[in-house]
Amino acid sequence: MVQEADRILIHRALQGDQKAYEELMAKYRGSVLNLVQRMIDSRQEAEDIVQETFIKAFQALTSFNEEYAFSTWLFKIATNHCIDVLRKRKLQTFSLDRPVRTKDGEVHRDFADRSYSPDQDAETAEHTRLILQAIEELPEKYRTVINLRHREDCSYEEIAELLHIPIGTVKARIFRAREMLKKKLKEKGYLFP
């Protein structure tokens, strides 16, 4: 069911109130961007998709069904747009296992696997170990927010709700924890890429 505040903004927007459009966009832009970035790897492309999502939503606002949350409807538009973009992005592919036809018959190809590197695996494992060790050395309040943000993939809002602290405090603790981690890792000789 649509929230009352959203219902009012939607009705104002339908009457041509530009400020109502701006308020709806401001309210949901961050969460739509978060959703799109999980599907699209390019920040710039994600920003474009978010913009196009709001354009599509506002053009179709008369078809919005108030039995549903506005965010659900908006997320559906964003998701569908991402899927369209990803479909268009797909390249023409061919199988490396299929033989190549020539005038003299078929030729089978063998390709060496150059992607595996035991040295790189060992280096990655060592970096991971150093980072996890540095996280464990953080004071509890910083260790908790870093783990929730980066290991549990929680949003700032979710962390604030879980820990019963203001979102500003969450952001400050995460910033401070990252700074402490950088310092600890430099002391341990970790080279940042």
Backbone as ProteinMPNN parsed JSONL, in Angstrom:
{"seq_chain_A": "MVQEADRILIHRALQGDQKAYEELMAKYRGSVLNLVQRMIDSRQEAEDIVQETFIKAFQALTSFNEEYAFSTWLFKIATNHCIDVLRKRKLQTFSLDRPVRTKDGEVHRDFADRSYSPDQDAETAEHTRLILQAIEELPEKYRTVINLRHREDCSYEEIAELLHIPIGTVKARIFRAREMLKKKLKEKGYLFP", "coords_chain_A": {"N_chain_A": [[0.851, -1.182, 0.0], [0.549, 2.199, -0.815], [2.468, 4.773, 0.753], [1.157, 7.424, 2.754], [2.376, 9.95, 2.547], [3.728, 9.675, 0.121], [1.558, 9.267, -1.568], [0.326, 11.779, -1.523], [2.373, 13.35, -2.672], [2.479, 12.148, -5.204], [-0.073, 12.733, -6.25], [0.108, 15.515, -6.299], [2.199, 15.757, -8.14], [1.008, 14.685, -10.421], [-0.717, 16.713, -10.963], [0.94, 18.499, -12.055], [2.846, 19.688, -10.432], [6.027, 20.592, -10.087], [7.801, 20.611, -7.971], [6.917, 18.49, -6.396], [7.622, 16.303, -7.99], [10.4, 16.564, -7.801], [10.755, 16.122, -5.05], [9.916, 13.443, -4.767], [11.862, 12.214, -6.34], [14.203, 12.921, -4.947], [13.742, 11.573, -2.579], [13.804, 8.835, -3.287], [15.998, 8.404, -4.936], [18.589, 7.573, -4.009], [18.177, 4.9, -3.065], [17.291, 3.68, -5.411], [19.542, 4.012, -7.015], [21.362, 2.431, -5.574], [20.225, -0.12, -5.957], [20.431, -0.327, -8.784], [23.213, -0.165, -9.155], [24.008, -2.6, -8.147], [23.366, -4.247, -10.171], [24.535, -3.246, -12.473], [27.795, -2.661, -13.583], [29.119, -0.263, -14.099], [29.557, 2.929, -12.839], [28.875, 5.385, -14.048], [27.097, 4.536, -16.05], [25.153, 3.439, -14.406], [24.218, 5.749, -13.109], [23.06, 7.039, -15.318], [21.028, 5.221, -15.915], [19.453, 5.41, -13.627], [18.518, 8.029, -13.893], [17.024, 7.736, -16.274], [15.174, 5.887, -15.363], [13.623, 7.401, -13.559], [12.556, 9.231, -15.359], [11.009, 7.531, -17.003], [9.264, 6.554, -15.027], [7.908, 8.903, -14.199], [6.68, 9.59, -16.559], [4.881, 7.539, -16.771], [3.306, 7.814, -14.588], [0.552, 8.109, -14.258], [-0.374, 5.55, -14.488], [0.269, 4.31, -12.152], [-0.472, 2.126, -9.502], [-2.113, 2.542, -6.574], [-2.378, 0.601, -4.672], [-0.04, -0.582, -4.183], [3.337, -0.144, -2.901], [5.069, 2.847, -3.659], [7.828, 2.726, -3.973], [8.262, 0.019, -4.614], [7.1, -0.159, -7.144], [8.726, 1.661, -8.513], [11.238, 0.399, -8.233], [10.765, -1.852, -9.77], [10.542, -0.767, -12.332], [13.158, 0.216, -12.602], [14.653, -2.167, -12.401], [13.703, -3.604, -14.651], [14.598, -1.878, -16.651], [17.377, -2.09, -16.301], [17.723, -4.777, -16.999], [17.029, -4.654, -19.709], [19.149, -3.039, -20.641], [21.338, -4.716, -20.075], [20.734, -6.859, -21.753], [20.994, -5.672, -24.293], [23.672, -5.181, -24.199], [24.904, -7.617, -24.46], [27.236, -9.512, -26.212], [27.887, -10.882, -29.486], [28.615, -14.242, -29.456], [30.793, -17.14, -29.679], [31.519, -20.635, -29.639], [34.463, -21.832, -28.147], [35.122, -24.429, -28.244], [34.094, -25.497, -30.516], [34.941, -26.715, -33.727], [36.834, -25.008, -36.307], [35.727, -24.295, -39.505], [37.27, -24.929, -42.541], [38.408, -24.723, -45.995], [39.698, -27.06, -46.347], [38.642, -28.785, -44.525], [37.816, -29.466, -41.077], [39.255, -27.724, -38.349], [40.565, -28.266, -35.21], [40.966, -26.445, -32.191], [43.29, -25.711, -29.612], [43.569, -24.131, -26.519], [45.72, -22.54, -24.322], [45.45, -22.3, -20.789], [45.909, -19.401, -19.352], [45.109, -17.992, -17.227], [45.263, -18.892, -14.602], [47.131, -18.419, -11.702], [49.28, -19.424, -9.382], [50.901, -17.874, -7.721], [49.556, -15.461, -7.598], [47.202, -16.278, -6.339], [48.214, -16.984, -3.83], [49.16, -14.507, -3.005], [46.777, -13.021, -2.921], [45.421, -14.442, -0.92], [47.111, -13.872, 1.24], [46.826, -11.078, 1.42], [44.118, -10.95, 2.094], [44.17, -12.26, 4.566], [45.756, -10.427, 6.04], [44.097, -8.153, 6.017], [41.758, -9.092, 7.324], [42.865, -9.701, 9.806], [43.669, -7.132, 10.62], [41.157, -5.934, 10.824], [40.09, -7.392, 12.973], [41.645, -6.353, 14.999], [40.642, -3.87, 15.451], [38.893, -1.508, 17.59], [35.868, -2.58, 19.219], [33.41, -1.183, 18.476], [34.062, -0.087, 15.999], [34.914, -2.286, 14.559], [32.545, -3.731, 14.422], [30.812, -2.103, 12.793], [32.261, -2.082, 10.386], [32.337, -4.806, 9.708], [29.554, -5.291, 9.406], [28.985, -3.576, 7.276], [30.8, -4.278, 5.155], [31.195, -7.063, 5.144], [28.727, -8.199, 5.656], [27.234, -6.752, 3.946], [25.418, -4.688, 4.551], [23.273, -1.831, 4.411], [23.793, 1.676, 5.227], [21.538, 2.569, 6.553], [20.394, 0.166, 7.457], [22.378, -0.692, 9.224], [22.307, 1.368, 11.118], [19.766, 0.921, 12.162], [20.033, -1.706, 13.183], [21.993, -1.336, 15.186], [20.897, 0.605, 16.711], [21.595, 3.349, 16.508], [22.207, 6.738, 15.368], [22.2, 7.475, 11.813], [24.209, 9.183, 10.983], [26.172, 8.722, 12.891], [26.822, 6.11, 12.24], [27.989, 6.492, 9.7], [30.169, 8.086, 10.421], [31.597, 6.337, 12.109], [32.244, 4.281, 10.306], [33.848, 5.658, 8.486], [35.954, 6.412, 10.218], [36.823, 3.875, 11.017], [37.78, 2.847, 8.578], [39.916, 4.581, 8.128], [41.538, 3.895, 10.32], [42.046, 1.246, 9.638], [43.534, 1.549, 7.236], [45.838, 2.738, 8.269], [46.772, 0.709, 10.021], [47.224, -1.351, 8.171], [49.206, -0.245, 6.53], [51.259, -0.127, 8.368], [51.734, -2.833, 8.595], [52.889, -3.372, 6.241], [51.32, -3.637, 3.993], [50.647, -3.195, 0.614], [48.87, -0.867, -1.133], [46.668, -1.264, -3.909]], "CA_chain_A": [[0.0, 0.0, 0.0], [1.352, 3.412, -0.93], [2.529, 5.605, 1.955], [0.328, 8.622, 2.608], [3.223, 11.056, 2.065], [3.959, 9.429, -1.304], [0.278, 9.477, -2.273], [0.151, 13.229, -1.655], [3.352, 13.818, -3.663], [2.075, 11.63, -6.524], [-1.224, 13.523, -6.702], [0.617, 16.848, -6.645], [2.978, 15.614, -9.374], [0.052, 14.477, -11.512], [-1.325, 18.018, -11.248], [1.972, 19.343, -12.669], [3.695, 20.317, -9.419], [7.42, 20.195, -10.321], [8.431, 20.402, -6.653], [6.537, 17.141, -5.965], [8.502, 15.399, -8.738], [11.74, 16.671, -7.212], [10.743, 15.496, -3.723], [9.884, 11.987, -4.973], [13.172, 11.808, -6.842], [15.167, 13.057, -3.851], [13.447, 10.551, -1.574], [14.079, 7.467, -3.734], [17.149, 8.318, -5.832], [19.669, 6.781, -3.404], [17.859, 3.475, -3.031], [17.252, 3.194, -6.796], [20.944, 3.932, -7.449], [21.925, 1.26, -4.908], [19.702, -1.281, -6.672], [20.992, -0.367, -10.145], [24.647, -0.457, -9.084], [24.188, -4.022, -7.895], [23.142, -4.946, -11.438], [25.365, -2.647, -13.52], [29.123, -2.448, -13.002], [29.635, 1.07, -14.405], [28.914, 3.986, -12.038], [28.284, 6.354, -14.973], [25.933, 3.905, -16.67], [24.14, 3.324, -13.354], [23.638, 7.094, -12.944], [22.186, 7.269, -16.476], [19.851, 4.351, -15.78], [18.614, 5.994, -12.574], [17.853, 9.186, -14.504], [16.034, 7.217, -17.217], [14.133, 5.244, -14.555], [12.702, 8.435, -13.072], [11.834, 9.778, -16.516], [9.981, 6.542, -17.35], [8.273, 6.506, -13.944], [7.082, 10.101, -14.213], [5.849, 9.542, -17.765], [3.847, 6.522, -16.566], [2.764, 8.022, -13.246], [-0.912, 7.928, -14.253], [-0.682, 4.116, -14.411], [0.666, 3.796, -10.841], [-1.561, 1.549, -8.712], [-1.881, 2.93, -5.183], [-2.438, -0.564, -3.779], [1.343, -1.006, -3.977], [4.268, 0.902, -2.484], [5.676, 3.565, -4.782], [9.195, 2.222, -4.126], [8.194, -1.27, -5.308], [6.82, 0.156, -8.552], [9.929, 2.311, -9.031], [12.288, -0.617, -8.329], [10.423, -2.729, -10.887], [10.924, -0.029, -13.545], [14.628, 0.246, -12.641], [15.124, -3.531, -12.682], [13.398, -3.904, -16.055], [15.485, -1.078, -17.493], [18.704, -2.722, -16.203], [17.682, -6.013, -17.791], [17.088, -4.228, -21.113], [20.514, -2.575, -20.915], [22.214, -5.881, -20.079], [20.439, -7.627, -22.973], [21.598, -4.964, -25.425], [25.124, -5.22, -24.034], [25.424, -8.946, -24.783], [27.976, -9.582, -27.47], [27.775, -12.112, -30.257], [29.647, -15.153, -28.965], [30.926, -18.432, -30.346], [32.137, -21.626, -28.764], [35.877, -22.121, -28.397], [35.248, -25.878, -28.427], [33.616, -25.883, -31.844], [36.02, -26.619, -34.724], [36.744, -23.986, -37.347], [35.597, -24.915, -40.835], [38.104, -24.363, -43.608], [38.158, -25.41, -47.26], [40.311, -28.388, -46.244], [37.985, -29.56, -43.479], [37.675, -28.805, -39.786], [40.463, -27.599, -37.543], [40.29, -28.141, -33.776], [41.919, -25.548, -31.549], [43.584, -25.869, -28.188], [43.98, -22.864, -25.924], [46.343, -22.673, -23.005], [44.812, -21.514, -19.737], [46.915, -18.507, -18.767], [44.461, -17.208, -16.178], [45.589, -19.369, -13.265], [48.434, -18.01, -11.203], [49.4, -19.798, -7.968], [51.486, -16.754, -6.987], [48.504, -14.475, -7.354], [46.317, -16.854, -5.322], [48.898, -16.876, -2.537], [49.197, -13.09, -2.658], [45.411, -12.649, -2.557], [45.146, -15.046, 0.382], [47.884, -13.132, 2.244], [46.169, -9.776, 1.581], [42.87, -11.199, 2.818], [44.546, -12.554, 5.949], [46.188, -9.177, 6.666], [42.929, -7.276, 6.194], [40.912, -9.66, 8.383], [43.594, -9.541, 11.073], [43.582, -5.716, 10.976], [39.771, -5.686, 11.253], [39.941, -7.972, 14.311], [42.362, -5.516, 15.952], [39.909, -2.61, 15.662], [37.974, -1.479, 18.744], [34.624, -3.283, 18.887], [32.392, -0.389, 17.776], [34.498, 0.088, 14.618], [34.925, -3.63, 13.959], [31.152, -4.106, 14.174], [30.256, -1.407, 11.617], [32.991, -2.528, 9.176], [31.84, -6.144, 9.366], [28.182, -5.189, 8.9], [28.981, -2.885, 5.977], [31.575, -4.916, 4.09], [31.081, -8.525, 5.112], [27.303, -8.536, 5.628], [26.658, -5.936, 2.874], [24.283, -3.923, 5.076], [23.262, -0.402, 4.093], [23.958, 2.533, 6.404], [20.249, 2.593, 7.26], [20.235, -1.112, 8.155], [23.324, -0.703, 10.352], [21.767, 2.278, 12.137], [18.623, 0.247, 12.789], [20.528, -2.853, 13.961], [22.775, -0.91, 16.346], [20.132, 1.63, 17.416], [22.366, 4.593, 16.533], [21.876, 7.591, 14.217], [22.913, 7.154, 10.575], [25.427, 10.002, 10.981], [27.144, 8.004, 13.724], [27.258, 4.967, 11.434], [28.913, 6.992, 8.674], [31.394, 8.545, 11.092], [32.347, 5.166, 12.576], [32.797, 3.571, 9.145], [34.96, 6.484, 8.01], [37.056, 6.292, 11.188], [37.317, 2.494, 10.95], [38.574, 2.722, 7.343], [41.17, 5.296, 8.354], [42.332, 3.072, 11.23], [42.493, 0.071, 8.873], [44.616, 1.974, 6.333], [47.038, 2.95, 9.072], [47.241, -0.599, 10.479], [47.72, -2.122, 7.026], [50.491, 0.348, 6.123], [52.237, -0.575, 9.36], [52.016, -4.254, 8.342], [53.549, -3.474, 4.945], [50.366, -3.896, 2.919], [50.747, -2.23, -0.488], [47.534, -0.631, -1.705], [46.709, -1.273, -5.371]], "C_chain_A": [[0.894, 1.242, 0.0], [1.305, 4.203, 0.385], [1.741, 6.889, 1.7], [1.143, 9.798, 2.063], [3.492, 10.902, 0.578], [2.69, 9.69, -2.11], [0.059, 10.977, -2.529], [1.098, 13.773, -2.722], [2.957, 13.377, -5.072], [0.916, 12.446, -7.075], [-0.795, 14.941, -7.092], [1.387, 16.806, -7.963], [2.064, 15.454, -10.577], [-0.651, 15.785, -11.896], [-0.3, 19.002, -11.808], [2.887, 20.047, -11.707], [5.125, 19.779, -9.546], [8.132, 19.875, -9.007], [8.117, 18.989, -6.138], [7.386, 16.091, -6.69], [9.89, 15.372, -8.099], [11.806, 15.98, -5.848], [10.714, 13.971, -3.835], [11.25, 11.485, -5.426], [14.219, 11.855, -5.729], [14.985, 11.931, -2.83], [13.934, 9.162, -1.996], [15.335, 7.312, -4.585], [18.253, 7.405, -5.273], [19.384, 5.292, -3.422], [17.765, 2.887, -4.438], [18.679, 3.042, -7.318], [21.619, 2.701, -6.843], [21.493, -0.019, -5.621], [20.369, -1.422, -8.032], [22.473, -0.722, -10.112], [24.931, -1.923, -8.773], [24.039, -4.833, -9.181], [24.109, -4.49, -12.536], [26.712, -2.27, -12.911], [29.7, -1.047, -13.237], [28.858, 2.132, -13.633], [28.196, 4.979, -12.959], [27.022, 5.789, -15.616], [24.794, 3.759, -15.653], [23.446, 4.669, -13.13], [22.663, 7.389, -14.086], [20.895, 6.462, -16.356], [18.898, 4.893, -14.716], [17.826, 7.178, -13.14], [16.733, 8.729, -15.432], [14.877, 6.529, -16.48], [13.12, 6.273, -14.071], [11.916, 9.064, -14.217], [10.693, 8.835, -16.898], [8.861, 6.523, -16.298], [7.341, 7.714, -14.006], [6.191, 10.156, -15.449], [4.676, 8.576, -17.59], [3.127, 6.685, -15.228], [1.247, 7.82, -13.181], [-1.296, 6.457, -14.133], [-0.305, 3.502, -13.058], [-0.561, 3.335, -10.054], [-1.271, 1.793, -7.235], [-2.035, 1.779, -4.191], [-1.037, -1.047, -3.421], [2.191, 0.169, -3.506], [4.89, 1.542, -3.723], [7.083, 3.036, -5.046], [9.21, 0.897, -4.887], [8.001, -1.054, -6.8], [8.055, 0.746, -9.215], [11.056, 1.297, -9.212], [12.034, -1.56, -9.499], [10.815, -2.056, -12.205], [12.447, -0.039, -13.698], [15.193, -1.122, -13.016], [14.891, -3.894, -14.142], [14.317, -3.127, -16.993], [16.906, -1.655, -17.475], [18.764, -3.984, -17.068], [17.759, -5.674, -19.274], [18.501, -3.809, -21.5], [21.465, -3.768, -21.006], [21.979, -6.753, -21.315], [21.097, -6.987, -24.185], [23.119, -5.063, -25.398], [25.719, -6.566, -24.469], [26.072, -8.941, -26.16], [27.681, -10.895, -28.176], [28.919, -13.02, -29.815], [29.694, -16.414, -29.812], [31.686, -19.363, -29.418], [33.596, -21.833, -29.142], [36.097, -23.613, -28.643], [34.844, -26.326, -29.828], [34.75, -25.73, -32.857], [35.751, -25.509, -35.739], [36.684, -24.695, -38.69], [36.495, -24.166, -41.818], [37.801, -25.133, -44.886], [38.724, -26.829, -47.237], [39.67, -29.26, -45.17], [37.851, -28.753, -42.203], [38.99, -28.803, -39.028], [40.04, -27.417, -36.096], [41.379, -27.281, -33.146], [42.091, -25.924, -30.097], [44.082, -24.524, -27.677], [44.558, -23.128, -24.549], [45.594, -21.791, -22.007], [45.878, -20.691, -19.038], [46.341, -17.714, -17.589], [44.881, -17.634, -14.774], [47.002, -18.959, -12.88], [48.512, -18.372, -9.722], [49.98, -18.664, -7.124], [50.421, -15.719, -6.631], [47.519, -14.983, -6.301], [46.93, -16.705, -3.935], [48.92, -15.425, -2.061], [47.814, -12.607, -2.206], [45.058, -13.2, -1.174], [45.868, -14.284, 1.499], [47.259, -11.761, 2.493], [44.889, -9.925, 2.398], [43.155, -11.448, 4.293], [44.948, -11.28, 6.689], [45.005, -8.257, 6.972], [42.045, -7.787, 7.327], [41.565, -9.515, 9.755], [43.496, -8.082, 11.546], [42.173, -5.361, 11.458], [39.57, -6.202, 12.675], [40.627, -7.131, 15.385], [41.669, -4.178, 16.226], [39.117, -2.672, 16.969], [36.6, -1.998, 18.298], [33.629, -2.447, 18.084], [32.761, -0.159, 16.314], [34.498, -1.248, 13.873], [33.503, -4.034, 13.573], [30.611, -3.434, 12.917], [30.945, -1.841, 10.337], [32.494, -3.904, 8.748], [30.424, -6.1, 8.802], [28.161, -4.581, 7.497], [29.623, -3.722, 4.874], [31.491, -6.437, 4.043], [29.632, -8.971, 5.019], [26.545, -7.731, 4.566], [25.402, -5.186, 3.323], [24.404, -2.469, 4.632], [23.489, 0.388, 5.384], [22.682, 2.525, 7.244], [20.044, 1.308, 8.071], [21.152, -1.187, 9.37], [22.794, 0.176, 11.486], [20.624, 1.618, 12.896], [19.085, -0.905, 13.679], [21.21, -2.416, 15.26], [22.071, 0.161, 17.184], [20.947, 2.907, 17.614], [21.987, 5.42, 15.318], [22.732, 7.237, 12.999], [24.213, 7.962, 10.47], [26.536, 9.346, 11.793], [27.688, 6.802, 12.969], [28.301, 5.418, 10.421], [30.24, 7.416, 9.288], [32.241, 7.355, 11.546], [32.976, 4.402, 11.411], [33.986, 4.345, 8.588], [36.172, 6.314, 8.913], [37.661, 4.887, 11.142], [38.187, 2.297, 9.716], [39.924, 3.407, 7.494], [42.099, 4.481, 9.267], [42.883, 1.844, 10.502], [43.644, 0.425, 7.939], [45.925, 2.111, 7.107], [47.626, 1.612, 9.524], [47.873, -1.392, 9.335], [49.044, -1.564, 6.512], [51.588, -0.096, 7.077], [52.659, -2.02, 9.126], [52.678, -4.467, 6.968], [52.62, -3.788, 3.788], [50.498, -2.807, 1.867], [49.381, -2.085, -1.121], [47.633, -0.605, -3.219], [46.431, 0.086, -5.966]], "O_chain_A": [[1.878, 1.309, 0.737], [0.266, 4.295, 1.038], [1.671, 7.375, 0.571], [0.66, 10.552, 1.218], [3.488, 11.891, -0.156], [2.742, 10.262, -3.198], [-0.344, 11.378, -3.621], [0.69, 14.561, -3.576], [3.086, 14.147, -6.024], [0.924, 12.813, -8.25], [-1.27, 15.494, -8.083], [1.25, 17.698, -8.799], [2.321, 16.026, -11.636], [-1.122, 15.936, -13.024], [-0.602, 20.177, -12.016], [3.644, 20.928, -12.117], [5.399, 18.643, -9.158], [8.967, 18.973, -8.949], [8.969, 18.361, -5.51], [7.817, 15.11, -6.084], [10.473, 14.309, -7.884], [12.8, 15.328, -5.529], [11.405, 13.282, -3.086], [11.732, 10.456, -4.952], [15.024, 10.935, -5.588], [15.958, 11.406, -2.288], [14.422, 8.397, -1.164], [15.703, 6.188, -4.926], [18.784, 6.561, -5.994], [20.263, 4.499, -3.76], [18.119, 1.727, -4.646], [18.994, 2.058, -7.988], [22.368, 2.006, -7.529], [22.315, -0.904, -5.859], [20.821, -2.508, -8.396], [22.943, -1.494, -10.948], [26.003, -2.426, -9.111], [24.522, -5.961, -9.273], [24.456, -5.27, -13.423], [26.769, -1.639, -11.856], [30.698, -0.694, -12.609], [27.637, 2.223, -13.758], [27.059, 5.369, -12.694], [26.005, 6.475, -15.716], [23.623, 3.933, -15.99], [22.225, 4.721, -12.979], [21.575, 7.919, -13.859], [19.809, 6.958, -16.657], [17.68, 4.84, -14.883], [16.627, 7.313, -12.897], [15.626, 9.265, -15.388], [13.733, 6.586, -16.93], [11.911, 6.056, -14.157], [10.74, 9.392, -14.058], [9.558, 9.269, -17.094], [7.677, 6.481, -16.632], [6.125, 7.569, -13.879], [5.086, 10.696, -15.402], [3.613, 8.765, -18.181], [2.415, 5.781, -14.792], [0.724, 7.404, -12.147], [-2.414, 6.141, -13.725], [-0.53, 2.312, -12.835], [-1.555, 4.054, -9.951], [-0.276, 1.293, -6.709], [-1.839, 1.97, -2.991], [-0.858, -1.82, -2.479], [1.818, 1.328, -3.686], [5.196, 0.863, -4.703], [7.492, 2.908, -6.199], [10.088, 0.68, -5.723], [8.662, -1.692, -7.619], [8.397, 0.381, -10.34], [11.756, 1.324, -10.224], [12.975, -2.016, -10.148], [11.361, -2.709, -13.095], [12.964, -0.273, -14.791], [16.098, -1.224, -13.845], [15.782, -4.432, -14.799], [14.762, -3.657, -18.011], [17.567, -1.704, -18.512], [19.743, -4.218, -17.777], [18.478, -6.337, -20.022], [18.992, -4.181, -22.566], [22.302, -3.828, -21.906], [22.925, -7.321, -21.861], [21.691, -7.68, -25.012], [23.772, -5.033, -26.441], [26.9, -6.643, -24.807], [25.516, -8.429, -27.131], [27.283, -11.881, -27.557], [30.074, -12.596, -29.805], [28.764, -16.717, -30.559], [32.406, -18.92, -28.523], [33.924, -21.99, -30.318], [37.129, -24.014, -29.183], [35.216, -27.414, -30.268], [35.45, -24.717, -32.847], [34.607, -25.129, -35.99], [37.489, -25.581, -38.976], [36.472, -22.938, -41.903], [37.025, -26.088, -44.867], [38.293, -27.692, -48.002], [40.129, -30.379, -44.937], [37.78, -27.525, -42.231], [39.744, -29.775, -39.069], [39.252, -26.526, -35.781], [42.551, -27.37, -33.51], [41.161, -26.391, -29.44], [44.905, -23.865, -28.313], [43.974, -23.835, -23.727], [45.163, -20.686, -22.334], [46.653, -21.209, -18.235], [47.023, -16.86, -17.024], [44.857, -16.819, -13.851], [47.947, -19.137, -13.649], [47.889, -17.712, -8.891], [49.612, -18.499, -5.961], [50.39, -15.181, -5.524], [47.051, -14.21, -5.465], [46.243, -16.341, -2.98], [48.728, -15.144, -0.878], [47.698, -11.873, -1.224], [44.463, -12.499, -0.356], [45.307, -14.074, 2.575], [47.166, -11.322, 3.639], [44.613, -9.119, 3.286], [42.469, -10.914, 5.165], [44.537, -11.069, 7.83], [44.927, -7.662, 8.047], [41.629, -7.014, 8.19], [40.889, -9.239, 10.746], [43.269, -7.826, 12.728], [42.015, -4.578, 12.395], [38.948, -5.527, 13.495], [40.241, -7.184, 16.553], [42.067, -3.442, 17.129], [38.716, -3.75, 17.407], [36.227, -1.863, 17.133], [33.059, -2.94, 17.111], [31.874, -0.046, 15.468], [34.124, -1.319, 12.702], [33.29, -4.617, 12.51], [30.021, -4.098, 12.065], [30.293, -1.961, 9.3], [32.257, -4.142, 7.563], [30.122, -6.792, 7.829], [27.403, -5.025, 6.635], [29.061, -3.861, 3.787], [31.7, -7.031, 2.985], [29.326, -9.985, 4.391], [25.368, -7.984, 4.31], [24.44, -5.065, 2.564], [25.508, -1.944, 4.496], [23.39, -0.154, 6.485], [22.731, 2.481, 8.473], [19.584, 1.347, 9.212], [20.755, -1.685, 10.423], [22.824, -0.21, 12.654], [20.524, 1.738, 14.117], [18.593, -1.066, 14.796], [21.031, -3.044, 16.304], [22.574, 0.575, 18.228], [20.997, 3.473, 18.706], [21.495, 4.872, 14.331], [23.857, 6.757, 13.144], [25.204, 7.473, 9.927], [27.707, 9.411, 11.419], [28.88, 6.505, 13.047], [29.363, 4.808, 10.295], [31.306, 7.137, 8.739], [33.461, 7.363, 11.385], [34.108, 3.93, 11.514], [35.013, 3.755, 8.255], [37.285, 6.097, 8.434], [38.88, 4.734, 11.222], [39.228, 1.645, 9.797], [40.949, 2.889, 7.05], [43.3, 4.389, 9.013], [44.029, 1.447, 10.713], [44.624, -0.315, 7.857], [46.979, 1.66, 6.658], [48.834, 1.399, 9.425], [48.917, -2.022, 9.503], [49.916, -2.33, 6.1], [52.704, -0.403, 6.658], [53.794, -2.397, 9.418], [52.985, -5.596, 6.586], [53.08, -4.168, 2.711], [50.465, -1.621, 2.194], [48.799, -3.062, -1.592], [48.556, -0.006, -3.772], [46.431, 0.237, -7.188]]}, "name": "protein", "num_of_chains": 1, "seq": "MVQEADRILIHRALQGDQKAYEELMAKYRGSVLNLVQRMIDSRQEAEDIVQETFIKAFQALTSFNEEYAFSTWLFKIATNHCIDVLRKRKLQTFSLDRPVRTKDGEVHRDFADRSYSPDQDAETAEHTRLILQAIEELPEKYRTVINLRHREDCSYEEIAELLHIPIGTVKARIFRAREMLKKKLKEKGYLFP"}
